[in-house]
């Protein structure tokens, strides 16, 4: 009886700690709105599971136990979200135990639990914010990358959305080779050797692409990690869907960014906000 009680408590821990229930994985068709130019196509064979969440879509690599790629949109509503960060990291119940990572895999590894679909732009709804912390949305990232230039690009996408007043389509993912790249934890989570992101303005059809080495101290100059779509496809083995007429060999200038303006706007909007306002 004692063992049964302990097992029952263990099942309840995620709910007790984080106060939320994982909702069933949605039909991937529901997430097609995140991909108006089509779905990414991967060369080679991958054991994958499509994961459709309210705020993003993940093509999860079950062997690597990290996202192969993800897609989501950023709107003004998303930029102005007021839900506070929960850090509710938890294994994804939509995946079998032998095909998923857990927070303990990252403990003591020297790598952050790095978001692919970033939390800051999933803060427009409490459930959406919680789902951004599912481990299926994480990959091992060195602290200097995750908290440095990778975060800078995350912040920039929000600022671009605010200043342009246009919806942005975001694709992002990991570059890795299962069986060759380093792994961490009991579940042997693959450590990607690179990460990437594509930003598309749905009104102007402008496209920006970035490729980040898995390395510390990369500074804060995004032009140094900016690449062409052609470069990105060559590095990842993925076919990236872009607006018709896009020159995949083009590397356009980065868009102007005003971090102060977007921060002040969000501060004003979220002043006095209460969780029940999200209901």
C-alpha positions as a LaTeX table, in Angstrom:
\begin{tabular}{lrrr}
\hline
Residue & $x$ (\AA) & $y$ (\AA) & $z$ (\AA) \\
\hline
Unk1 & 0.00 & 0.00 & 0.00 \\
Unk2 & 2.84 & 2.39 & 0.87 \\
Unk3 & 4.41 & 1.85 & $-2.56$ \\
Unk4 & 1.08 & 2.53 & $-4.26$ \\
Unk5 & 0.67 & 5.81 & $-2.37$ \\
Unk6 & 4.22 & 6.91 & $-3.24$ \\
Unk7 & 3.64 & 6.10 & $-6.91$ \\
Unk8 & 0.37 & 8.07 & $-6.89$ \\
Unk9 & 2.09 & 11.09 & $-5.34$ \\
Unk10 & 4.83 & 10.89 & $-7.99$ \\
Unk11 & 2.19 & 11.10 & $-10.70$ \\
Unk12 & 0.74 & 14.19 & $-9.07$ \\
Unk13 & 4.05 & 16.04 & $-8.66$ \\
Unk14 & 3.93 & 18.01 & $-11.95$ \\
Unk15 & 0.42 & 19.24 & $-11.15$ \\
Unk16 & 1.24 & 20.01 & $-7.51$ \\
Unk17 & 4.40 & 21.89 & $-8.37$ \\
Unk18 & 3.28 & 23.70 & $-11.50$ \\
Unk19 & $-0.49$ & 23.87 & $-10.97$ \\
Unk20 & $-1.38$ & 22.94 & $-14.55$ \\
Unk21 & $-2.52$ & 19.91 & $-16.49$ \\
Unk22 & $-0.98$ & 18.92 & $-19.79$ \\
Unk23 & $-3.57$ & 18.99 & $-22.53$ \\
Unk24 & $-3.63$ & 16.30 & $-25.23$ \\
Unk25 & $-1.55$ & 16.83 & $-28.33$ \\
Unk26 & $-3.72$ & 18.52 & $-30.97$ \\
Unk27 & $-4.21$ & 17.37 & $-34.55$ \\
Unk28 & $-1.26$ & 18.81 & $-36.55$ \\
Unk29 & $-3.76$ & 20.35 & $-38.97$ \\
Unk30 & $-4.72$ & 22.80 & $-36.21$ \\
Unk31 & $-1.20$ & 24.24 & $-36.34$ \\
Unk32 & $-1.08$ & 24.84 & $-40.10$ \\
Unk33 & $-1.87$ & 28.51 & $-39.42$ \\
Unk34 & 1.67 & 28.84 & $-38.00$ \\
Unk35 & 3.07 & 27.79 & $-41.41$ \\
Unk36 & 1.37 & 29.88 & $-44.12$ \\
Unk37 & 4.18 & 29.14 & $-46.59$ \\
Unk38 & 4.14 & 25.40 & $-45.96$ \\
Unk39 & 5.79 & 22.84 & $-43.73$ \\
Unk40 & 9.53 & 22.30 & $-43.51$ \\
Unk41 & 10.72 & 19.18 & $-45.34$ \\
Unk42 & 13.69 & 17.24 & $-43.96$ \\
Unk43 & 16.11 & 15.20 & $-46.03$ \\
Unk44 & 17.01 & 11.77 & $-44.69$ \\
Unk45 & 15.06 & 9.71 & $-42.20$ \\
Unk46 & 14.06 & 10.93 & $-38.76$ \\
Unk47 & 11.92 & 9.27 & $-36.08$ \\
Unk48 & 9.67 & 12.23 & $-35.36$ \\
Unk49 & 6.45 & 13.13 & $-33.58$ \\
Unk50 & 4.47 & 16.24 & $-34.58$ \\
Unk51 & 3.41 & 18.20 & $-31.51$ \\
Unk52 & 0.71 & 20.82 & $-32.01$ \\
Unk53 & 0.34 & 23.24 & $-29.11$ \\
Unk54 & $-1.83$ & 26.29 & $-28.72$ \\
Unk55 & 1.09 & 28.65 & $-29.29$ \\
Unk56 & 3.53 & 26.70 & $-31.48$ \\
Unk57 & 4.25 & 23.57 & $-33.51$ \\
Unk58 & 7.19 & 21.23 & $-32.89$ \\
Unk59 & 8.54 & 18.42 & $-35.05$ \\
Unk60 & 10.16 & 16.44 & $-32.25$ \\
Unk61 & 13.06 & 14.08 & $-32.97$ \\
Unk62 & 12.41 & 11.04 & $-30.80$ \\
Unk63 & 15.96 & 9.69 & $-31.11$ \\
Unk64 & 17.67 & 13.00 & $-30.33$ \\
Unk65 & 14.93 & 13.99 & $-27.84$ \\
Unk66 & 15.05 & 17.60 & $-29.03$ \\
Unk67 & 13.12 & 19.57 & $-31.65$ \\
Unk68 & 14.15 & 19.00 & $-35.24$ \\
Unk69 & 12.28 & 22.21 & $-36.01$ \\
Unk70 & 9.50 & 24.43 & $-34.72$ \\
Unk71 & 7.10 & 27.02 & $-36.13$ \\
Unk72 & 5.07 & 29.79 & $-34.51$ \\
Unk73 & 3.79 & 33.30 & $-35.13$ \\
Unk74 & 4.43 & 36.53 & $-33.25$ \\
Unk75 & 1.69 & 39.17 & $-33.20$ \\
Unk76 & 1.27 & 42.40 & $-31.26$ \\
Unk77 & $-0.90$ & 40.48 & $-28.79$ \\
Unk78 & 1.94 & 38.05 & $-28.19$ \\
Unk79 & 4.51 & 40.82 & $-27.71$ \\
Unk80 & 2.24 & 42.49 & $-25.14$ \\
Unk81 & 1.56 & 39.32 & $-23.11$ \\
Unk82 & 1.56 & 39.87 & $-19.36$ \\
Unk83 & 1.71 & 36.33 & $-17.96$ \\
Unk84 & 4.80 & 36.02 & $-15.78$ \\
Unk85 & 7.47 & 33.41 & $-16.49$ \\
Unk86 & 6.81 & 30.20 & $-14.52$ \\
Unk87 & 9.90 & 28.05 & $-15.25$ \\
Unk88 & 7.48 & 25.11 & $-15.24$ \\
Unk89 & 9.87 & 22.70 & $-16.98$ \\
Unk90 & 8.26 & 19.26 & $-17.24$ \\
Unk91 & 8.54 & 16.14 & $-19.41$ \\
Unk92 & 6.04 & 16.03 & $-22.27$ \\
Unk93 & 3.35 & 13.44 & $-21.50$ \\
Unk94 & 2.44 & 13.28 & $-25.20$ \\
Unk95 & 5.70 & 11.40 & $-25.83$ \\
Unk96 & 6.59 & 7.88 & $-24.61$ \\
Unk97 & 9.10 & 7.82 & $-21.76$ \\
Unk98 & 11.83 & 6.38 & $-24.00$ \\
Unk99 & 11.42 & 9.18 & $-26.57$ \\
Unk100 & 11.50 & 12.26 & $-24.38$ \\
Unk101 & 13.83 & 14.27 & $-22.19$ \\
Unk102 & 13.30 & 15.28 & $-18.58$ \\
Unk103 & 14.63 & 18.22 & $-16.55$ \\
Unk104 & 16.95 & 15.84 & $-14.71$ \\
Unk105 & 18.79 & 15.09 & $-17.97$ \\
Unk106 & 20.07 & 18.68 & $-17.94$ \\
Unk107 & 20.97 & 18.83 & $-14.24$ \\
Unk108 & 24.71 & 19.32 & $-13.77$ \\
Unk109 & 25.37 & 19.02 & $-17.51$ \\
Unk110 & 26.57 & 22.58 & $-18.02$ \\
Unk111 & 23.79 & 23.19 & $-20.56$ \\
Unk112 & 20.64 & 25.27 & $-20.19$ \\
Unk113 & 17.20 & 23.93 & $-20.93$ \\
Unk114 & 17.02 & 26.20 & $-23.95$ \\
Unk115 & 13.67 & 27.12 & $-25.50$ \\
Unk116 & 13.22 & 26.76 & $-29.24$ \\
Unk117 & 9.82 & 28.52 & $-29.23$ \\
Unk118 & 10.69 & 31.21 & $-26.69$ \\
Unk119 & 8.64 & 31.79 & $-23.55$ \\
Unk120 & 8.50 & 35.59 & $-23.78$ \\
Unk121 & 6.19 & 35.50 & $-26.80$ \\
Unk122 & 4.05 & 32.71 & $-25.34$ \\
Unk123 & 3.06 & 34.87 & $-22.37$ \\
Unk124 & $-0.26$ & 36.06 & $-23.80$ \\
Unk125 & $-2.13$ & 33.13 & $-22.18$ \\
Unk126 & $-1.40$ & 31.13 & $-19.03$ \\
Unk127 & $-1.82$ & 27.69 & $-20.63$ \\
Unk128 & 0.28 & 28.73 & $-23.61$ \\
Unk129 & 3.02 & 29.97 & $-21.27$ \\
Unk130 & 2.98 & 26.68 & $-19.38$ \\
Unk131 & 3.21 & 24.70 & $-22.62$ \\
Unk132 & 6.29 & 26.66 & $-23.65$ \\
Unk133 & 8.10 & 24.87 & $-20.80$ \\
Unk134 & 7.39 & 21.35 & $-22.03$ \\
Unk135 & 10.74 & 19.61 & $-22.43$ \\
Unk136 & 9.87 & 18.73 & $-26.03$ \\
Unk137 & 10.44 & 22.45 & $-26.72$ \\
Unk138 & 13.95 & 22.40 & $-25.24$ \\
Unk139 & 17.42 & 21.62 & $-26.50$ \\
Unk140 & 20.75 & 21.73 & $-24.64$ \\
Unk141 & 22.25 & 25.20 & $-25.06$ \\
Unk142 & 25.40 & 26.61 & $-23.53$ \\
Unk143 & 24.52 & 29.43 & $-21.10$ \\
Unk144 & 26.45 & 32.02 & $-23.09$ \\
Unk145 & 24.42 & 31.16 & $-26.19$ \\
Unk146 & 21.00 & 30.74 & $-24.58$ \\
Unk147 & 21.25 & 33.87 & $-22.42$ \\
Unk148 & 23.32 & 35.82 & $-24.92$ \\
Unk149 & 22.96 & 36.22 & $-28.67$ \\
Unk150 & 20.14 & 33.63 & $-28.95$ \\
Unk151 & 18.13 & 35.66 & $-26.43$ \\
Unk152 & 19.05 & 38.84 & $-28.28$ \\
Unk153 & 17.40 & 37.51 & $-31.42$ \\
Unk154 & 14.34 & 36.42 & $-29.42$ \\
Unk155 & 14.03 & 39.94 & $-28.03$ \\
Unk156 & 14.62 & 41.43 & $-31.47$ \\
Unk157 & 11.75 & 39.47 & $-33.02$ \\
Unk158 & 9.39 & 40.99 & $-30.47$ \\
Unk159 & 10.73 & 44.49 & $-31.09$ \\
Unk160 & 10.41 & 44.02 & $-34.85$ \\
Unk161 & 6.80 & 42.89 & $-34.44$ \\
Unk162 & 6.04 & 45.94 & $-32.30$ \\
Unk163 & 7.68 & 48.49 & $-34.60$ \\
Unk164 & 6.45 & 47.02 & $-37.88$ \\
Unk165 & 2.95 & 46.17 & $-36.60$ \\
Unk166 & 3.13 & 43.05 & $-38.76$ \\
Unk167 & 2.74 & 39.39 & $-37.83$ \\
Unk168 & 6.03 & 37.49 & $-38.06$ \\
Unk169 & 6.33 & 33.82 & $-38.94$ \\
Unk170 & 9.17 & 32.12 & $-37.09$ \\
Unk171 & 10.88 & 28.84 & $-37.92$ \\
Unk172 & 13.66 & 27.56 & $-35.66$ \\
Unk173 & 15.48 & 24.38 & $-34.78$ \\
Unk174 & 18.60 & 22.41 & $-34.04$ \\
Unk175 & 21.46 & 21.06 & $-36.17$ \\
Unk176 & 22.84 & 17.71 & $-34.99$ \\
Unk177 & 23.73 & 14.15 & $-35.89$ \\
Unk178 & 22.29 & 11.41 & $-33.69$ \\
Unk179 & 25.01 & 8.99 & $-32.65$ \\
Unk180 & 27.85 & 11.42 & $-33.38$ \\
Unk181 & 27.12 & 14.53 & $-31.34$ \\
Unk182 & 27.51 & 14.62 & $-27.57$ \\
Unk183 & 24.60 & 13.54 & $-25.36$ \\
Unk184 & 23.58 & 14.43 & $-21.80$ \\
Unk185 & 21.55 & 12.72 & $-19.10$ \\
Unk186 & 20.18 & 9.23 & $-18.61$ \\
Unk187 & 17.94 & 9.69 & $-21.64$ \\
Unk188 & 20.92 & 10.55 & $-23.85$ \\
Unk189 & 19.64 & 13.90 & $-25.06$ \\
Unk190 & 21.58 & 15.01 & $-28.14$ \\
Unk191 & 23.48 & 18.28 & $-27.84$ \\
Unk192 & 23.08 & 20.21 & $-31.12$ \\
Unk193 & 26.23 & 21.61 & $-32.69$ \\
Unk194 & 24.28 & 24.57 & $-34.09$ \\
Unk195 & 20.91 & 26.28 & $-33.76$ \\
Unk196 & 19.04 & 28.29 & $-36.37$ \\
Unk197 & 16.12 & 30.66 & $-36.83$ \\
Unk198 & 14.20 & 32.18 & $-39.75$ \\
Unk199 & 12.07 & 35.33 & $-39.41$ \\
Unk200 & 9.48 & 36.22 & $-42.08$ \\
Unk201 & 7.45 & 39.43 & $-42.25$ \\
Unk202 & 4.04 & 38.33 & $-43.54$ \\
Unk203 & 3.23 & 41.77 & $-44.95$ \\
Unk204 & 6.45 & 42.65 & $-46.77$ \\
Unk205 & 7.62 & 39.04 & $-47.41$ \\
Unk206 & 11.10 & 39.98 & $-46.17$ \\
Unk207 & 13.10 & 37.05 & $-44.81$ \\
Unk208 & 15.97 & 36.94 & $-42.31$ \\
Unk209 & 17.94 & 33.78 & $-41.49$ \\
Unk210 & 20.42 & 33.06 & $-38.70$ \\
Unk211 & 22.75 & 30.18 & $-37.83$ \\
Unk212 & 24.34 & 29.99 & $-34.36$ \\
Unk213 & 27.29 & 27.77 & $-33.40$ \\
Unk214 & 26.98 & 25.99 & $-30.07$ \\
Unk215 & 29.53 & 28.24 & $-28.39$ \\
Unk216 & 29.87 & 30.68 & $-25.53$ \\
Unk217 & 30.54 & 34.43 & $-25.72$ \\
Unk218 & 29.35 & 35.25 & $-29.25$ \\
Unk219 & 28.85 & 38.93 & $-28.58$ \\
Unk220 & 25.77 & 40.89 & $-29.61$ \\
Unk221 & 26.22 & 41.45 & $-33.33$ \\
Unk222 & 23.48 & 39.52 & $-35.15$ \\
Unk223 & 25.05 & 40.26 & $-38.54$ \\
Unk224 & 27.83 & 37.82 & $-37.60$ \\
Unk225 & 25.35 & 34.94 & $-37.40$ \\
Unk226 & 23.11 & 36.05 & $-40.25$ \\
Unk227 & 23.13 & 33.74 & $-43.28$ \\
Unk228 & 21.16 & 33.22 & $-46.47$ \\
Unk229 & 18.30 & 30.74 & $-46.70$ \\
Unk230 & 20.46 & 28.75 & $-49.12$ \\
Unk231 & 23.27 & 28.61 & $-46.54$ \\
Unk232 & 20.81 & 27.52 & $-43.88$ \\
Unk233 & 19.32 & 24.76 & $-46.00$ \\
Unk234 & 22.80 & 23.45 & $-46.79$ \\
Unk235 & 23.74 & 23.40 & $-43.10$ \\
Unk236 & 20.52 & 21.81 & $-41.85$ \\
Unk237 & 19.41 & 19.48 & $-44.62$ \\
Unk238 & 15.99 & 21.11 & $-44.42$ \\
Unk239 & 13.89 & 22.73 & $-47.12$ \\
Unk240 & 12.68 & 26.01 & $-45.62$ \\
Unk241 & 9.33 & 27.33 & $-46.92$ \\
Unk242 & 9.47 & 31.03 & $-47.75$ \\
Unk243 & 7.20 & 33.50 & $-49.59$ \\
Unk244 & 6.99 & 33.07 & $-53.39$ \\
Unk245 & 9.70 & 34.98 & $-55.19$ \\
Unk246 & 12.16 & 34.94 & $-52.28$ \\
Unk247 & 15.78 & 34.95 & $-53.41$ \\
Unk248 & 17.34 & 32.28 & $-51.20$ \\
Unk249 & 20.82 & 33.64 & $-51.98$ \\
Unk250 & 19.99 & 37.08 & $-50.62$ \\
Unk251 & 21.12 & 38.34 & $-47.20$ \\
Unk252 & 19.18 & 41.57 & $-46.59$ \\
Unk253 & 20.08 & 44.25 & $-44.03$ \\
Unk254 & 18.77 & 43.65 & $-40.52$ \\
Unk255 & 15.67 & 45.64 & $-39.63$ \\
Unk256 & 15.91 & 48.60 & $-37.22$ \\
Unk257 & 15.09 & 47.72 & $-33.63$ \\
Unk258 & 13.89 & 49.81 & $-30.67$ \\
Unk259 & 14.08 & 47.75 & $-27.49$ \\
Unk260 & 13.19 & 50.70 & $-25.26$ \\
Unk261 & 9.92 & 51.41 & $-27.05$ \\
Unk262 & 8.63 & 47.85 & $-26.87$ \\
Unk263 & 9.69 & 47.49 & $-23.21$ \\
Unk264 & 7.95 & 50.71 & $-22.18$ \\
Unk265 & 4.81 & 49.75 & $-24.09$ \\
Unk266 & 4.62 & 46.35 & $-22.42$ \\
Unk267 & 5.26 & 47.87 & $-19.00$ \\
Unk268 & 2.33 & 50.25 & $-19.49$ \\
Unk269 & 0.01 & 47.52 & $-20.74$ \\
Unk270 & 0.88 & 45.05 & $-17.97$ \\
Unk271 & 0.71 & 47.58 & $-15.13$ \\
Unk272 & $-1.90$ & 46.34 & $-12.69$ \\
Unk273 & $-2.49$ & 43.14 & $-14.70$ \\
Unk274 & $-3.83$ & 40.18 & $-12.70$ \\
Unk275 & $-3.90$ & 36.47 & $-13.68$ \\
Unk276 & $-7.71$ & 36.50 & $-13.77$ \\
Unk277 & $-7.49$ & 39.09 & $-16.56$ \\
Unk278 & $-6.28$ & 36.24 & $-18.75$ \\
Unk279 & $-9.47$ & 34.22 & $-18.27$ \\
\hline
\end{tabular}
